[in-house]
Amino acid sequence: MPSPFIDCLWLASHLSSPDVCIVDASWHLPNVPRDAAAEHRAQHIPGAVYFDLDKIADTSIDLPHMIADEETFSRMVGELGIRETNTIIIYDSYGLFSAARVWWNFKIMGAQNVYVLEGGLPKWIQDGHPLSSETSLPLPRPFIAKLNSDMVVARDEIEANLALIEENKHSQIVDLRPNMRFAGLEAEPRPGLQSGFMPGSINLPFDNIVQNGQLIDSSELLTLMHTVGIDLDRAVIASCGSGVTAPIFNLALAELGIDAMRVYDGSWAEWGMDNGLPVIGGDGNLVSS
């Protein structure tokens, strides 16, 4: 697989290209007092449009930013002036955080030429490239979405997967939440969720594979994955708090040349709110089942 990253120098030299669409995918956790849309209006890469993760989503269910259906995605992304055939460059204000989720959204909807800006907005600013506060008014274009539903894992598949653990026939569930939350020693940022982790899941905190807003070196990635017990020859499903940082793992695999795009869309926002699902707590014991 080609690298899923594009560097700032390449983008700076293609800002005026009619085929290049720049997408600001910035998003903040609910306990962070920042407004990503307002920050975009104040400062963004010239020509960038804002992708609102919470609106370009399935808003009919009580879960945050779940993947939209084909019709909704096609309409709302088309209104941003993006075709599925464009070269789509995605960035966020942290460097590498929510950009991976939007990259995954576009990829599973059939867009082929989708990349994440290496280092995101911080690297763009650090390198002295231009910024803009002008509102982009793109000409709407048709976006033809073709959802690869196999890449979107639902709760019932996770439940069925748990039943295969004893036979060692299960897909590996890689949870990218911070270690303290995974271990049940720190409360979730969303109220009402249990603390702990799904039985059999592997913790790989996203901030262990992202440093200074960029993915760590490939050799370090491989070492870290081996250390935490991930077998790259077996199937994997990425999970996290609400599906935003989980695709960082899929992006990391793509950088290693591995095509593995499956994400548990509901993630802990869904699993942790159901007291009938198995959860392992901080003491290593089952706290619900």
C-alpha positions in Angstrom: 0.0 0.0 0.0 1.2 3.6 -0.7 1.7 5.8 2.4 -1.5 7.4 3.7 0.4 10.6 4.4 1.1 13.7 2.4 3.7 16.2 3.6 3.2 19.9 4.0 5.6 20.8 1.2 3.6 18.8 -1.3 0.3 20.4 -0.2 1.8 23.9 -0.3 2.8 23.4 -3.9 -0.7 22.1 -4.8 -3.0 24.6 -3.0 -4.3 25.9 -6.3 -4.8 22.5 -7.9 -8.5 22.1 -8.9 -8.4 18.4 -8.1 -7.1 18.8 -4.5 -9.7 19.2 -1.7 -8.4 20.1 1.7 -10.5 19.0 4.7 -10.2 20.3 8.3 -11.3 17.4 10.5 -10.6 19.0 13.8 -12.7 17.8 16.8 -12.4 18.0 20.5 -13.4 15.6 23.3 -16.6 16.6 25.1 -14.7 17.6 28.3 -12.4 20.0 26.3 -13.8 23.6 26.3 -12.9 24.3 22.6 -15.0 24.9 19.5 -13.4 23.2 16.5 -15.8 24.9 14.0 -15.1 28.4 15.4 -11.3 27.7 15.4 -11.6 26.7 11.7 -13.4 30.0 10.9 -10.6 31.9 12.6 -7.7 30.0 11.1 -7.3 27.3 8.5 -5.3 26.2 5.5 -6.3 28.2 2.5 -9.2 26.6 0.7 -10.0 24.1 3.4 -13.5 23.1 4.2 -14.7 22.0 7.7 -15.9 18.4 8.1 -18.2 18.3 11.2 -17.9 14.7 12.6 -21.0 15.2 14.7 -23.2 16.3 11.8 -21.9 14.2 8.9 -23.1 11.2 10.8 -26.0 9.0 11.7 -27.8 11.4 14.1 -30.9 9.2 14.5 -29.3 7.1 17.2 -28.1 8.1 20.7 -24.4 7.6 19.9 -21.9 10.3 18.9 -20.6 10.6 15.3 -21.6 7.2 14.0 -21.0 6.5 10.3 -23.6 8.1 8.1 -25.5 6.2 5.5 -24.5 6.6 1.8 -27.2 9.1 0.9 -26.4 11.4 3.9 -22.6 11.2 3.3 -23.0 11.8 -0.4 -25.2 14.8 0.0 -23.3 16.5 2.9 -19.8 15.9 1.5 -20.9 16.9 -2.0 -22.1 20.2 -0.5 -18.5 20.7 0.7 -17.4 20.6 -3.0 -15.8 17.2 -2.9 -16.1 14.3 -5.4 -15.0 10.8 -4.5 -12.5 11.0 -7.4 -10.7 14.1 -5.9 -7.4 14.0 -4.1 -8.6 14.6 -0.5 -6.1 15.9 2.1 -7.2 15.8 5.7 -5.8 17.5 8.7 -6.6 18.4 12.3 -5.5 21.0 14.8 -3.7 18.5 17.0 -1.4 17.1 14.3 -2.9 13.6 14.3 -6.1 13.0 16.2 -9.5 13.2 14.6 -8.1 13.4 11.0 -7.7 9.6 11.0 -11.4 9.1 11.7 -12.3 11.3 8.7 -9.7 9.6 6.6 -11.4 6.3 7.5 -14.8 7.7 6.7 -13.8 8.7 3.2 -12.0 5.4 2.6 -14.9 3.2 3.6 -17.2 5.3 1.4 -15.2 4.5 -1.7 -12.8 7.5 -2.1 -9.4 6.2 -3.2 -7.1 9.2 -3.2 -7.4 10.2 0.5 -4.4 11.2 2.6 -3.7 12.7 6.0 -1.5 15.8 6.2 1.7 14.7 8.1 1.9 16.8 11.3 -1.4 18.5 10.6 -2.0 22.1 11.3 0.8 22.5 13.8 3.4 21.3 11.3 1.9 23.5 8.6 2.2 26.5 10.9 5.7 25.5 12.1 6.9 25.3 8.5 5.7 28.8 7.8 2.9 28.0 5.3 0.0 30.4 4.7 -3.2 30.5 6.8 -6.6 32.0 6.0 -9.7 33.2 7.8 -11.7 33.5 4.6 -14.8 31.3 4.5 -14.7 28.8 1.7 -17.8 28.7 -0.4 -17.3 25.6 -2.5 -19.4 24.8 -5.6 -21.4 21.6 -4.7 -20.3 18.5 -6.5 -21.7 15.0 -6.8 -20.1 12.6 -4.4 -21.0 9.0 -5.1 -20.6 7.1 -1.8 -20.3 3.3 -1.8 -20.1 2.1 1.7 -18.0 -0.9 2.5 -20.1 -2.1 5.4 -17.7 -4.9 6.3 -15.3 -2.3 7.6 -18.0 -1.0 10.1 -18.2 -3.4 13.0 -21.4 -3.5 15.1 -21.9 -4.5 18.7 -23.4 -7.9 17.9 -20.2 -8.9 16.0 -18.1 -7.9 19.0 -20.3 -10.0 21.2 -20.0 -13.0 18.9 -16.2 -12.4 18.7 -15.9 -12.7 22.5 -17.3 -16.2 22.3 -14.4 -17.3 20.2 -11.6 -16.1 22.6 -11.2 -19.5 24.3 -10.7 -21.2 21.0 -8.3 -18.5 19.9 -10.3 -17.9 16.8 -11.3 -14.4 17.5 -10.4 -11.1 15.9 -8.0 -9.0 18.0 -9.8 -6.0 19.5 -7.3 -3.2 19.9 -8.5 -0.4 22.2 -6.8 3.0 21.7 -8.1 4.6 24.9 -5.6 6.0 27.4 -4.2 3.3 29.7 -5.9 4.6 32.9 -9.3 4.6 31.2 -8.8 1.2 29.7 -7.8 -0.2 33.1 -10.9 1.3 34.8 -8.8 3.6 37.0 -10.0 6.9 35.4 -13.5 7.9 34.6 -14.7 8.2 31.0 -15.2 11.7 29.6 -18.8 10.9 28.8 -21.1 10.7 31.8 -22.9 7.4 32.5 -20.3 5.0 31.0 -18.8 2.2 33.0 -15.0 2.0 33.5 -12.9 -0.9 32.3 -12.4 -2.9 29.1 -13.9 -5.6 26.9 -12.6 -9.1 27.8 -9.7 -10.2 25.6 -9.0 -6.7 24.2 -5.5 -5.3 23.9 -4.7 -1.7 25.0 -2.6 0.4 22.6 -3.1 4.0 23.8 -3.2 6.3 20.7 -0.8 8.7 22.4 1.8 5.9 22.5 1.9 5.8 18.7 1.5 9.5 18.1 4.2 11.9 19.3 4.3 15.6 18.6 1.3 15.3 16.4 2.9 12.6 14.1 2.9 8.9 13.8 6.1 7.3 15.4 8.6 5.6 13.2 7.6 2.4 11.5 10.2 0.3 13.3 9.0 1.7 16.7 5.4 1.0 15.7 6.3 -2.7 14.9 8.2 -3.0 18.2 5.3 -1.5 20.2 2.7 -3.6 18.6 4.7 -6.7 19.3 5.3 -5.7 22.9 1.6 -5.3 23.7 0.8 -8.6 22.0 -0.7 -7.6 18.6 -0.3 -10.3 16.0 -0.2 -8.6 12.6 -0.9 -11.9 10.8 -4.4 -12.1 12.4 -7.5 -10.0 12.0 -7.9 -6.9 14.0 -10.7 -4.5 15.0 -9.9 -1.1 16.3 -11.9 0.5 19.1 -11.6 3.5 21.4 -13.9 5.9 23.4 -16.3 6.8 20.6 -14.7 5.7 17.4 -12.7 8.9 16.7 -9.1 7.8 17.7 -9.6 4.1 16.8 -8.8 4.7 13.1 -5.3 6.0 14.1 -4.5 2.3 14.5 -5.8 1.5 11.0 -3.9 4.5 9.6 -0.7 3.2 11.3 -1.3 -0.2 9.8 -1.7 1.4 6.4 1.6 3.2 6.9 3.1 -0.3 7.5 1.6 -1.5 4.2 -1.2 -3.5 5.9 -4.8 -3.0 4.6 -6.9 -3.5 7.8 -9.7 -1.0 8.0 -12.2 -2.6 10.5 -13.4 -0.3 13.3 -16.0 -0.9 16.1 -18.0 2.2 15.3 -19.9 2.4 18.6 -16.7 1.7 20.6 -16.8 2.3 24.4 -19.6 4.9 24.1 -21.8 2.0 23.2 -20.3 -0.9 25.1 -19.7 1.0 28.3 -23.3 2.2 28.6 -24.9 -1.3 28.6 -24.7 -2.9 32.0 -25.6 -6.2 30.4 -22.3 -6.5 28.5 -19.1 -8.0 30.0 -16.7 -5.4 31.3 -13.4 -6.1 33.1 -12.7 -3.5 35.9 -9.5 -2.1 37.3 -9.0 -5.0 39.7 -9.1 -7.5 36.8 -12.5 -8.9 37.7 -15.7 -8.9 35.7 -17.8 -5.9 36.9 -20.8 -6.6 34.6 -22.0 -9.4 32.4 
